């Protein structure tokens, strides 16, 4: 009550904007202190944070629709991802106090004003308890295990959990840390030019826009995995830090299943849309037991097809590019011979029918910097996928070889040289075999692929097996019993995804 009294004595200078909620994640804030999710704190834009001289001042924040609903919060942080200068983020406790104990709405229209300064006072009022209800979202199927493991079981269907906010306003987690992140994988795209080939940018997925583009699946991991998929925004595993999207894995030491993410696009893609995807990735999970991937699939697997752009397990250094379909899609031997930068994983895998062989039509990159530790040490890189009526093609570019037309957002794929992998239209028409594809980013844990190579030296460019390195007999046992290994090394750090159409 004393805090409220001090605020009331100040000359008010109300600011209107949007309030997000931000998990603290045990990081130091811009004022040099550590806060918890239960503390009543706020982060403001640089226009109001200034040089930090206003640290620990009290701010009265209220709903625009009902000014009687207000709380007193302490200024502790700078919010670099909040958008317009009047926008703020508050702790989950403060957000719940303003919104009847609920985080699901994602954002609130608020009015706020600065109060007095106090470096010794900070409010830690308890937030009301709440029960979050899941909202159904489109279902997705389990992804096929690549060729190095035994035939996977039939794909299962899981129920997705919808993103909390359904409005056009950005929802959920806004990063609070001002610490420096790892070096980005490529030169940041800063301008939009004109593609000579008619490609037009339709979705520029950076920061909060990236997180809002996806729904978040719930349930257990694919192919017998030990992941427990959760809503990453709500659980603090999906957030933005210094412009990069961070997708993390829970690091509690011992669990029955480890919280992780499978993010599924809210929109679907068809060849007739004439799609070009550019995936600018700075870091990917590289821990024994992880199975990260960027891929597309239809709801009726495998009959609507699957395209794997980024995939591997554990400490693989060589990326795997794959397609999986129903019967009828295939490669000719001449098509394989033309792919000089990859190796077919199965010599007999020319038919892409996943009902007969879920591992067929998989290709391993010959470069040891295209996945996992090798990729991360090299500073990341850019993957590209052209999926249109002409066929399916995939490229990879190391940070020092990214074409300038990619960084200028004016891509001309015909100038990029030979793709890593190309699926011939003549024997696998994309309009026939790939329909209504959802874009997915996930980190499965353990599972059939990971277990299948757990004790294999040399798999995927990984010199020594994870069984030898960890001394643990199975991927599942390592995943569920060694949470301290699943920290930063198990994170995706994504600069942006860019989707173009002709």
C-alpha positions as CSV (number, residue, x, y, z in Angstrom):
1,X,0.0,0.0,0.0
2,X,2.9,2.4,0.7
3,X,4.1,1.8,-2.9
4,X,0.7,2.9,-4.2
5,X,0.7,5.9,-2.0
6,X,4.0,7.1,-3.4
7,X,2.8,6.7,-6.9
8,X,-0.3,8.6,-6.2
9,X,1.8,11.6,-5.0
10,X,3.6,11.9,-8.3
11,X,2.6,14.0,-11.2
12,X,1.2,11.5,-13.7
13,X,2.4,11.2,-17.2
14,X,0.4,8.3,-18.6
15,X,1.8,6.1,-21.4
16,X,-0.4,3.8,-23.4
17,X,0.7,0.5,-25.1
18,X,0.7,-3.2,-25.0
19,X,1.9,-5.4,-22.1
20,X,3.5,-8.8,-22.8
21,X,4.6,-11.2,-20.1
22,X,8.2,-12.3,-19.9
23,X,9.8,-15.3,-18.1
24,X,13.0,-14.4,-16.2
25,X,14.9,-17.6,-17.0
26,X,17.5,-16.9,-14.3
27,X,19.1,-14.2,-16.3
28,X,20.5,-10.9,-15.1
29,X,18.3,-7.9,-16.0
30,X,19.5,-4.6,-17.4
31,X,19.5,-3.0,-13.9
32,X,22.0,-5.7,-12.8
33,X,19.8,-7.7,-10.5
34,X,18.0,-11.1,-10.8
35,X,14.2,-11.4,-10.6
36,X,11.9,-14.3,-10.4
37,X,8.6,-14.9,-12.3
38,X,6.8,-14.1,-9.0
39,X,8.4,-10.7,-8.6
40,X,6.2,-7.7,-9.6
41,X,8.6,-6.2,-12.2
42,X,8.5,-4.4,-15.5
43,X,10.8,-3.8,-18.6
44,X,10.4,-0.7,-20.7
45,X,11.7,0.5,-24.0
46,X,15.0,2.4,-24.4
47,X,13.0,5.6,-24.8
48,X,12.0,5.3,-21.1
49,X,14.8,3.2,-19.7
50,X,17.3,5.8,-20.9
51,X,20.7,5.2,-19.4
52,X,19.4,3.1,-16.5
53,X,19.0,6.0,-14.2
54,X,15.4,5.1,-13.6
55,X,16.2,1.6,-12.4
56,X,14.0,0.5,-9.5
57,X,11.5,3.3,-9.9
58,X,7.9,2.2,-9.3
59,X,5.4,2.1,-12.1
60,X,1.6,2.0,-11.8
61,X,0.2,-0.1,-14.7
62,X,-3.5,-0.5,-15.3
63,X,-5.8,-2.0,-17.9
64,X,-7.1,0.6,-20.5
65,X,-10.5,-1.1,-20.4
66,X,-10.7,-1.0,-16.6
67,X,-8.3,1.4,-14.8
68,X,-9.4,0.1,-11.5
69,X,-7.4,-3.0,-12.3
70,X,-3.9,-1.8,-11.6
71,X,-0.7,-3.1,-10.0
72,X,2.5,-1.5,-8.8
73,X,5.6,-2.9,-10.4
74,X,9.3,-2.1,-10.2
75,X,11.4,-1.1,-13.2
76,X,14.2,-3.6,-13.5
77,X,14.8,-4.2,-17.2
78,X,15.1,-2.9,-20.8
79,X,12.8,-4.4,-23.4
80,X,14.4,-4.4,-26.8
81,X,11.8,-6.6,-28.5
82,X,8.6,-4.9,-27.3
83,X,8.0,-2.8,-30.5
84,X,6.6,0.8,-30.1
85,X,8.1,2.7,-27.2
86,X,4.9,2.6,-25.1
87,X,4.9,-1.2,-25.0
88,X,6.3,-3.0,-22.0
89,X,6.7,-6.5,-20.6
90,X,5.9,-7.5,-17.1
91,X,6.6,-10.6,-15.0
92,X,4.0,-13.4,-15.2
93,X,2.9,-12.6,-11.7
94,X,2.1,-9.0,-12.6
95,X,0.4,-10.1,-15.8
96,X,-1.8,-12.5,-13.9
97,X,-2.6,-9.8,-11.3
98,X,-3.9,-7.6,-14.1
99,X,-5.8,-10.4,-15.9
100,X,-7.6,-12.4,-13.2
101,X,-4.8,-14.9,-12.8
102,X,-4.6,-15.9,-16.5
103,X,-1.8,-15.7,-19.0
104,X,-3.7,-17.2,-22.0
105,X,-4.7,-13.8,-23.5
106,X,-1.0,-13.2,-24.3
107,X,-1.2,-9.4,-24.4
108,X,-3.0,-6.6,-22.6
109,X,-3.8,-3.0,-23.6
110,X,-2.5,-1.0,-20.7
111,X,-1.7,2.5,-19.4
112,X,1.2,3.1,-17.2
113,X,3.1,5.9,-15.5
114,X,6.4,6.3,-13.6
115,X,6.4,6.8,-9.9
116,X,9.2,7.4,-7.4
117,X,12.6,5.9,-7.3
118,X,13.6,3.3,-4.7
119,X,16.6,1.1,-5.0
120,X,15.8,-0.8,-1.8
121,X,12.1,-1.6,-2.4
122,X,10.8,-4.2,-4.8
123,X,7.3,-5.6,-4.7
124,X,6.9,-9.4,-4.7
125,X,3.2,-9.8,-4.4
126,X,1.9,-13.3,-5.1
127,X,0.0,-13.8,-8.3
128,X,-3.3,-15.6,-8.2
129,X,-3.3,-19.2,-9.2
130,X,-4.7,-20.2,-12.6
131,X,-5.5,-23.2,-14.6
132,X,-4.6,-23.1,-18.3
133,X,-6.8,-24.9,-20.7
134,X,-5.5,-26.3,-24.0
135,X,-7.1,-25.2,-27.2
136,X,-7.1,-27.8,-30.0
137,X,-5.1,-27.1,-33.1
138,X,-4.6,-29.1,-36.3
139,X,-3.0,-32.5,-35.8
140,X,0.3,-33.5,-37.2
141,X,1.9,-36.9,-37.8
142,X,5.1,-38.5,-36.5
143,X,8.1,-38.0,-38.7
144,X,9.8,-40.9,-40.4
145,X,13.1,-42.1,-39.0
146,X,16.0,-41.9,-41.5
147,X,17.6,-44.8,-43.2
148,X,20.1,-45.7,-40.5
149,X,17.5,-47.3,-38.2
150,X,15.0,-50.1,-38.5
151,X,11.7,-49.5,-40.0
152,X,9.6,-47.1,-37.9
153,X,6.2,-48.0,-36.5
154,X,3.2,-46.5,-38.2
155,X,2.9,-42.7,-37.7
156,X,0.8,-41.6,-34.8
157,X,-1.3,-38.5,-34.5
158,X,-1.0,-36.0,-31.6
159,X,-3.2,-33.2,-30.5
160,X,-1.7,-29.7,-30.8
161,X,-1.9,-27.0,-28.2
162,X,-2.8,-23.6,-29.7
163,X,-0.8,-20.5,-29.2
164,X,-2.3,-18.4,-26.4
165,X,-3.0,-15.2,-28.3
166,X,-5.3,-15.3,-31.4
167,X,-5.2,-11.6,-32.2
168,X,-2.8,-10.0,-34.6
169,X,-0.9,-8.6,-31.7
170,X,2.3,-10.4,-30.8
171,X,1.7,-12.8,-27.9
172,X,3.5,-14.3,-25.0
173,X,7.2,-14.4,-24.2
174,X,9.5,-11.4,-24.7
175,X,13.1,-11.9,-23.9
176,X,14.4,-9.9,-20.9
177,X,18.1,-10.4,-21.1
178,X,20.6,-7.9,-22.4
179,X,23.5,-10.4,-22.5
180,X,25.4,-11.0,-25.8
181,X,24.3,-14.1,-27.7
182,X,26.4,-16.3,-29.9
183,X,27.6,-15.0,-33.3
184,X,24.8,-15.1,-35.8
185,X,25.1,-17.4,-38.7
186,X,24.8,-15.0,-41.6
187,X,24.7,-11.3,-42.3
188,X,21.4,-10.0,-41.1
189,X,18.9,-9.2,-43.9
190,X,18.2,-5.5,-43.7
191,X,16.6,-4.5,-47.0
192,X,14.2,-5.8,-49.6
193,X,15.3,-5.7,-53.2
194,X,13.7,-7.0,-56.3
195,X,14.2,-10.6,-57.3
196,X,15.0,-11.0,-60.9
197,X,13.1,-14.3,-60.9
198,X,9.9,-12.8,-59.4
199,X,10.1,-14.1,-55.8
200,X,8.2,-11.9,-53.4
201,X,8.7,-12.0,-49.7
202,X,5.4,-13.1,-48.1
203,X,6.5,-14.0,-44.5
204,X,9.5,-12.4,-42.8
205,X,9.6,-14.5,-39.6
206,X,12.0,-12.9,-37.1
207,X,11.6,-12.4,-33.4
208,X,8.1,-12.4,-32.1
209,X,6.7,-12.8,-35.6
210,X,8.4,-16.2,-35.7
211,X,6.9,-17.4,-32.5
212,X,3.4,-16.2,-33.5
213,X,3.6,-18.1,-36.8
214,X,3.4,-21.5,-35.1
215,X,1.1,-23.6,-33.0
216,X,2.7,-25.7,-30.3
217,X,2.1,-29.5,-30.1
218,X,1.5,-31.3,-26.9
219,X,2.2,-35.0,-26.1
220,X,5.0,-37.4,-26.3
221,X,7.9,-37.4,-28.9
222,X,7.7,-39.1,-32.3
223,X,8.9,-42.6,-32.9
224,X,9.1,-43.6,-29.3
225,X,10.9,-40.4,-28.2
226,X,11.4,-39.2,-24.6
227,X,10.3,-35.7,-25.4
228,X,7.2,-34.2,-23.7
229,X,6.0,-31.5,-26.1
230,X,4.8,-28.4,-24.4
231,X,3.7,-24.8,-25.4
232,X,7.1,-23.3,-25.5
233,X,6.0,-19.7,-25.0
234,X,3.9,-20.5,-21.9
235,X,6.7,-22.7,-20.4
236,X,9.5,-20.2,-21.2
237,X,11.3,-22.5,-23.6
238,X,10.5,-20.3,-26.7
239,X,11.5,-16.7,-26.5
240,X,13.5,-13.9,-28.2
241,X,17.0,-12.8,-27.2
242,X,18.8,-9.9,-28.9
243,X,16.8,-10.5,-32.1
244,X,17.3,-14.3,-32.2
245,X,14.6,-16.8,-31.6
246,X,15.7,-19.3,-28.8
247,X,14.0,-22.7,-28.7
248,X,15.2,-24.6,-25.7
249,X,14.8,-27.9,-23.9
250,X,14.0,-28.2,-20.2
251,X,17.1,-29.0,-18.1
252,X,15.6,-30.4,-14.9
253,X,18.1,-33.1,-14.0
254,X,15.8,-36.2,-13.7
255,X,12.5,-36.5,-15.4
256,X,10.2,-39.2,-16.8
257,X,10.0,-37.3,-20.1
258,X,11.8,-34.1,-20.9
259,X,9.9,-30.9,-21.9
260,X,10.7,-29.9,-25.5
261,X,9.1,-28.2,-28.5
262,X,7.4,-29.2,-31.7
263,X,6.2,-26.1,-33.5
264,X,3.7,-26.4,-36.3
265,X,2.8,-23.7,-38.8
266,X,-0.7,-22.3,-38.7
267,X,-0.7,-22.3,-42.5
268,X,-0.1,-25.0,-45.0
269,X,1.8,-25.0,-48.3
270,X,1.2,-26.6,-51.7
271,X,3.4,-26.8,-54.8
272,X,1.0,-24.5,-56.6
273,X,1.8,-21.7,-54.2
274,X,5.3,-21.6,-55.7
275,X,7.2,-21.6,-52.4
276,X,10.8,-20.7,-51.6
277,X,11.9,-21.1,-47.9
278,X,15.1,-19.6,-46.5
279,X,16.1,-20.8,-43.0
280,X,18.8,-18.7,-41.4
281,X,20.0,-20.6,-38.4
282,X,22.8,-19.6,-36.0
283,X,22.9,-22.7,-33.7
284,X,21.1,-26.0,-33.5
285,X,20.8,-28.6,-30.8
286,X,24.0,-30.7,-30.5
287,X,23.7,-33.0,-27.5
288,X,23.7,-36.8,-27.2
289,X,20.1,-37.8,-27.3
290,X,18.6,-34.9,-29.3
291,X,16.8,-35.3,-32.6
292,X,16.3,-31.8,-34.0
293,X,14.7,-31.1,-37.4
294,X,13.2,-28.5,-39.7
295,X,10.7,-30.3,-42.0
296,X,7.3,-30.2,-43.7
297,X,4.6,-32.8,-43.7
298,X,1.0,-33.3,-44.5
299,X,-1.6,-34.4,-41.9
300,X,-2.2,-37.8,-43.7
301,X,1.3,-39.2,-43.5
302,X,2.9,-40.4,-45.7
303,X,0.3,-40.0,-48.5
304,X,0.6,-36.1,-48.4
305,X,4.3,-36.3,-48.2
306,X,7.2,-35.2,-46.0
307,X,10.2,-33.0,-46.8
308,X,13.1,-33.0,-44.4
309,X,15.4,-30.0,-44.8
310,X,17.4,-30.1,-41.6
311,X,17.7,-33.4,-39.7
312,X,20.2,-35.5,-37.7
313,X,20.7,-36.8,-34.1
314,X,23.0,-36.4,-31.2
315,X,26.5,-35.2,-32.3
316,X,26.0,-35.7,-36.1
317,X,28.0,-33.3,-38.1
318,X,26.4,-34.1,-41.5
319,X,22.9,-33.0,-42.3
320,X,20.3,-35.4,-43.8
321,X,17.9,-34.3,-46.6
322,X,15.0,-36.6,-47.2
323,X,11.6,-37.0,-48.8
324,X,9.0,-39.6,-47.9
325,X,5.7,-40.3,-49.7
326,X,3.1,-43.0,-50.5
327,X,3.8,-45.3,-53.4
328,X,4.8,-43.9,-56.8
329,X,7.5,-41.3,-56.0
330,X,11.0,-42.4,-56.9
331,X,14.5,-41.4,-58.1
332,X,16.3,-42.7,-61.1
333,X,20.0,-43.7,-60.8
334,X,20.9,-40.8,-63.1
335,X,19.2,-38.4,-60.6
336,X,21.3,-39.8,-57.8
337,X,24.6,-39.4,-59.8
338,X,23.9,-35.7,-60.4
339,X,23.8,-35.0,-56.6
340,X,27.6,-34.6,-56.0
341,X,27.4,-33.0,-52.5
342,X,25.4,-35.7,-50.8
343,X,25.4,-39.5,-50.5
344,X,22.4,-41.8,-50.7
345,X,22.0,-43.5,-47.3
346,X,20.5,-46.6,-48.7
347,X,21.8,-48.0,-52.0
348,X,18.4,-49.5,-52.8
349,X,16.5,-46.5,-51.6
350,X,15.3,-45.2,-54.9
351,X,11.6,-45.6,-54.1
352,X,10.3,-43.0,-51.6
353,X,7.4,-45.1,-50.4
354,X,7.6,-44.8,-46.6
355,X,5.1,-47.7,-46.2
356,X,7.8,-50.0,-47.7
357,X,10.9,-48.3,-46.3
358,X,10.6,-45.1,-44.0
359,X,14.3,-44.5,-44.5
360,X,14.5,-44.5,-48.3
361,X,15.2,-41.3,-50.3
362,X,17.5,-40.0,-47.5
363,X,20.8,-38.2,-48.4
364,X,23.6,-37.4,-46.1
365,X,25.6,-34.2,-46.8
366,X,29.3,-34.8,-47.4
367,X,30.3,-31.6,-45.5
368,X,30.9,-31.9,-41.7
369,X,29.7,-28.4,-41.1
370,X,26.1,-28.8,-42.1
371,X,24.7,-30.2,-38.8
372,X,25.3,-30.3,-35.1
373,X,28.7,-29.4,-33.5
374,X,30.4,-28.8,-36.8
375,X,27.6,-26.5,-38.0
376,X,27.7,-24.6,-34.7
377,X,31.5,-24.2,-34.6
378,X,31.4,-22.9,-38.2
379,X,29.0,-20.1,-37.1
380,X,25.8,-21.7,-38.4
381,X,24.5,-21.3,-41.9
382,X,21.5,-21.0,-44.3
383,X,19.3,-23.7,-45.7
384,X,16.9,-23.1,-48.6
385,X,14.1,-25.1,-50.0
386,X,12.3,-24.5,-53.3
387,X,9.0,-26.4,-53.3
388,X,6.9,-25.5,-56.3
389,X,5.4,-27.0,-59.5
390,X,8.8,-27.4,-61.0
391,X,10.1,-29.8,-58.3
392,X,11.8,-29.8,-55.0
393,X,15.4,-28.5,-54.4
394,X,17.4,-27.9,-51.3
395,X,20.6,-25.8,-50.8
396,X,23.0,-25.2,-47.9
397,X,25.3,-22.2,-47.5
398,X,28.0,-21.7,-45.0
399,X,28.2,-18.2,-43.4
400,X,30.9,-16.9,-45.7
401,X,29.2,-18.2,-48.8
402,X,25.6,-16.9,-48.4
403,X,24.6,-15.3,-51.7
404,X,24.1,-11.6,-51.5
405,X,20.6,-11.9,-53.0
406,X,19.6,-13.9,-49.9
407,X,20.9,-11.3,-47.5
408,X,19.2,-8.5,-49.5
409,X,15.9,-10.5,-49.5
410,X,15.8,-10.7,-53.3
411,X,16.6,-14.3,-54.0
412,X,17.4,-15.7,-57.4
413,X,17.8,-19.5,-56.9
414,X,18.9,-20.2,-60.5
415,X,22.2,-18.4,-59.6
416,X,22.9,-20.5,-56.5
417,X,24.6,-23.4,-58.2
418,X,23.7,-27.1,-57.9
419,X,21.4,-27.9,-55.0
420,X,22.4,-30.3,-52.3
421,X,19.3,-32.4,-53.2
422,X,16.8,-32.3,-56.0
423,X,13.7,-34.4,-56.4
424,X,12.9,-34.9,-60.1
425,X,9.4,-33.8,-61.2
426,X,9.3,-36.5,-63.9
427,X,9.2,-39.3,-61.3
428,X,7.9,-37.5,-58.2
429,X,5.6,-34.7,-59.2
430,X,5.4,-32.4,-56.1
431,X,1.8,-31.4,-57.0
432,X,0.8,-35.1,-56.7
433,X,2.8,-36.4,-53.8
434,X,3.1,-33.4,-51.5
435,X,-0.1,-31.6,-50.4
436,X,-1.1,-29.2,-47.6
437,X,2.3,-29.4,-45.9
438,X,2.8,-27.9,-42.5
439,X,6.2,-26.4,-41.6
440,X,7.6,-27.9,-38.4
441,X,10.5,-27.1,-36.1
442,X,11.1,-29.5,-33.3
443,X,13.6,-31.1,-31.0
444,X,12.6,-34.7,-30.4
445,X,14.6,-36.6,-27.7
446,X,15.8,-40.2,-27.9
447,X,13.4,-42.2,-30.2
448,X,14.1,-44.8,-32.8
449,X,16.6,-42.9,-34.9
450,X,18.7,-41.8,-31.9
451,X,18.6,-45.2,-30.3
452,X,19.5,-46.9,-33.5
453,X,22.9,-45.1,-33.7
454,X,23.5,-44.6,-30.0
455,X,26.4,-47.1,-30.0
456,X,27.6,-46.6,-33.5
457,X,31.0,-44.9,-34.1
458,X,31.3,-42.8,-37.2
459,X,27.5,-42.3,-37.8
460,X,26.7,-39.0,-39.4
461,X,30.3,-37.8,-39.1
462,X,30.2,-38.3,-35.3
463,X,33.6,-40.0,-34.6
464,X,32.7,-41.7,-31.3
465,X,29.4,-43.0,-30.3
466,X,27.3,-41.4,-27.6
467,X,27.3,-44.6,-25.6
468,X,31.0,-44.4,-25.4
469,X,31.1,-40.7,-24.7
470,X,28.4,-40.8,-22.0
471,X,28.8,-44.2,-20.5
472,X,25.0,-44.6,-20.6
473,X,23.4,-47.6,-22.3
474,X,20.5,-45.8,-24.1
475,X,19.5,-42.5,-25.4
476,X,16.3,-42.5,-23.4
477,X,18.2,-43.1,-20.1
478,X,20.6,-40.2,-20.9
479,X,17.8,-37.9,-21.9
480,X,15.7,-38.5,-18.8
481,X,18.5,-38.6,-16.3
482,X,21.0,-36.0,-17.3
483,X,19.2,-32.6,-17.6
484,X,22.4,-30.6,-16.9
485,X,23.5,-31.6,-20.4
486,X,20.5,-30.0,-22.1
487,X,21.3,-26.4,-21.6
488,X,22.5,-24.0,-24.3
489,X,24.0,-26.8,-26.4
490,X,20.5,-28.1,-26.8
491,X,19.0,-24.9,-28.1
492,X,18.0,-23.7,-31.5
493,X,19.1,-20.1,-32.2
494,X,17.3,-18.8,-35.2
495,X,18.0,-15.5,-37.0
496,X,14.9,-15.8,-39.2
497,X,12.8,-17.9,-41.6
498,X,11.8,-16.2,-44.8
499,X,9.1,-17.4,-47.1
500,X,8.8,-16.3,-50.7
501,X,6.2,-16.9,-53.4
502,X,6.1,-16.2,-57.1
